Amino acid sequence: MLQVRVKPGVEDKIRGFFPWVYKPEVTGYSKQPKKGDLVVVRDAKGGFLGYGYINPHANISIRILSFKKEEEINIELIRRRLKEAIEYRKRLNLDSDAYRLVHSEGDFLPGLIVDLYGDYVVVEFTTYGMNRLREWVLPALVEFLKPKGVYEKVSEYASSVEGLEQRGEVVYGHVPEEVVIREGDLRFYVNILEGQKTGFFLDQRRARRLLRDMVKPGDECLDLFCHTGAFALHMKKAGAGRVTAVDTSKGALRVGKKNAELNHIRGIEWVEEDVFDFLRVLRRARKSFDIVVIDPPSFAKNRFAVEGALRGYKELLLTSLKVTKPGGYLAVYSCSFHVTREHLLQVLLEASKDVKRQVRIVAESFQDLDHPWVLQMPNTLYLKGIYAEVR
Ligand SMILES: C[S@@+](CC[C@H](N)C(=O)[O-])C[C@H]1O[C@@H](n2cnc3c(N)ncnc32)[C@H](O)[C@@H]1O
């Protein structure tokens, strides 16, 4: 196997189980690597650090799959990791037939995301190296899960970072355009072929459950960045009165309306508009709500974008606080690792001072249990939610 040496000092973080080696940290190879080659990572003195795969062109050059000398990367290792991921989900009480089965580094399979939607599997390769292992991954998933169909995709983002060709195709059985999944007492259409991410924001399941506990019968609720209406439907099911759900995506709203029909839910107003503009409209009309949910897309894909992202949050929070009734709740989320919980709290603190509204934090949430994160790798904890009572 190809050998890679890293700079003196880099071994410390790897021995502490941090699984990424950045391009400038590599000092030499036993021979010129190709994208996706399996490698042995060694310290400056030649000591063993781990087994991984390499993409010499990417900023994150090496992702380590095993820190144990006796645990080489082979088909058995991949199958074992997949089995462990499946076993872990079996013990969770997710109350849904849709969940994340493999959460990349969170399941010690960097570059691999597998989501299960009932009888259908969506596999996303996010790195060149994991894509090279697809012949080990896909047959194992079919054997272990016995799905009706498997859809494989490479996102535009992964393609730009890793140089993989962007794609989306059915690679096993049949996958219908829309699949119906269950989450608690609700059912949702998921558009696997055309939807955002792998089709549904599974990571917010716990947050939706938590928010239901905060709804009083008749509450007027605002679901900003609603996508296909998961928060809106859960709030309505918990007894909310008028619910307003806002998103710019026509496709997501179309599915949202179908979701409401599927669950025999009436009383959700679907608004196709930019949230920033819509909040200004609400403010001018002096409308206010008992519960306001702000679940935006990732405003910061890297650390250089954090400042701009925080300006966006500040603007959202300033107006959202104003449209929250006294005693009402505001829930705000960040799905970017770079925009931390501390950032959210700081921006909320500043905004509350500016609009002269006292705020009390009543809860916090993180990505749900099927998206485990690794202590040694803080990047794997990406989703945070703050729940504030606005006085
Ligand atoms: C993280 S998702 C929300 C997920 C949703 N809460 C759920 O549980 O399914 C973010 C959504 O924001 C929408 N979006 C992005 N920018 C927007 C904007 N400026 N105004 C309104 N919606 C926007 C996207 O179309 C996407 O549906």
The ligand as an SDF file (V2000), in Angstrom:
LIG
                    3D

 27 29  0  0  0  0  0  0  0  0999 V2000
  -32.5620   23.6370    6.1880 C   0  0  0  0  0  0  0  0  0  0  0  0
  -33.8600   23.7180    5.0180 S   0  0  0  0  0  0  0  0  0  0  0  0
  -35.2670   23.7540    6.0510 C   0  0  0  0  0  0  0  0  0  0  0  0
  -35.7360   22.3790    6.4920 C   0  0  0  0  0  0  0  0  0  0  0  0
  -37.1120   22.3320    7.0950 C   0  0  0  0  0  0  0  0  0  0  0  0
  -37.2120   23.1270    8.2830 N   0  0  0  0  0  0  0  0  0  0  0  0
  -37.5270   20.8970    7.3970 C   0  0  0  0  0  0  0  0  0  0  0  0
  -37.5690   20.5100    8.5930 O   0  0  0  0  0  0  0  0  0  0  0  0
  -37.8160   20.1460    6.4640 O   0  0  0  0  0  0  0  0  0  0  0  0
  -33.7230   25.3340    4.3670 C   0  0  0  0  0  0  0  0  0  0  0  0
  -34.7970   25.7730    3.3760 C   0  0  0  0  0  0  0  0  0  0  0  0
  -34.6020   27.1640    3.1240 O   0  0  0  0  0  0  0  0  0  0  0  0
  -35.0310   27.4680    1.8160 C   0  0  0  0  0  0  0  0  0  0  0  0
  -34.4440   28.7870    1.4910 N   0  0  0  0  0  0  0  0  0  0  0  0
  -33.1560   29.0890    1.2350 C   0  0  0  0  0  0  0  0  0  0  0  0
  -32.9900   30.4440    1.1690 N   0  0  0  0  0  0  0  0  0  0  0  0
  -34.2160   31.0000    1.3780 C   0  0  0  0  0  0  0  0  0  0  0  0
  -34.6940   32.3500    1.4670 C   0  0  0  0  0  0  0  0  0  0  0  0
  -33.8760   33.3740    1.3110 N   0  0  0  0  0  0  0  0  0  0  0  0
  -35.9970   32.5420    1.7250 N   0  0  0  0  0  0  0  0  0  0  0  0
  -36.8510   31.4950    1.8740 C   0  0  0  0  0  0  0  0  0  0  0  0
  -36.4460   30.2000    1.8280 N   0  0  0  0  0  0  0  0  0  0  0  0
  -35.1460   29.9590    1.5800 C   0  0  0  0  0  0  0  0  0  0  0  0
  -34.5810   26.2870    1.0010 C   0  0  0  0  0  0  0  0  0  0  0  0
  -35.3800   26.1570   -0.1610 O   0  0  0  0  0  0  0  0  0  0  0  0
  -34.8000   25.1330    2.0070 C   0  0  0  0  0  0  0  0  0  0  0  0
  -36.0500   24.5330    1.7760 O   0  0  0  0  0  0  0  0  0  0  0  0
  1  2  1  0
  2  3  1  0
  2 10  1  0
  3  4  1  0
  4  5  1  0
  5  6  1  0
  5  7  1  0
  7  8  2  0
  7  9  1  0
 10 11  1  0
 11 12  1  0
 11 26  1  0
 12 13  1  0
 13 14  1  0
 13 24  1  0
 14 15  1  0
 14 23  1  0
 15 16  2  0
 16 17  1  0
 17 18  1  0
 17 23  2  0
 18 19  1  0
 18 20  2  0
 20 21  1  0
 21 22  2  0
 22 23  1  0
 24 25  1  0
 24 26  1  0
 26 27  1  0
M  CHG  2   2   1   9  -1
M  END
$$$$
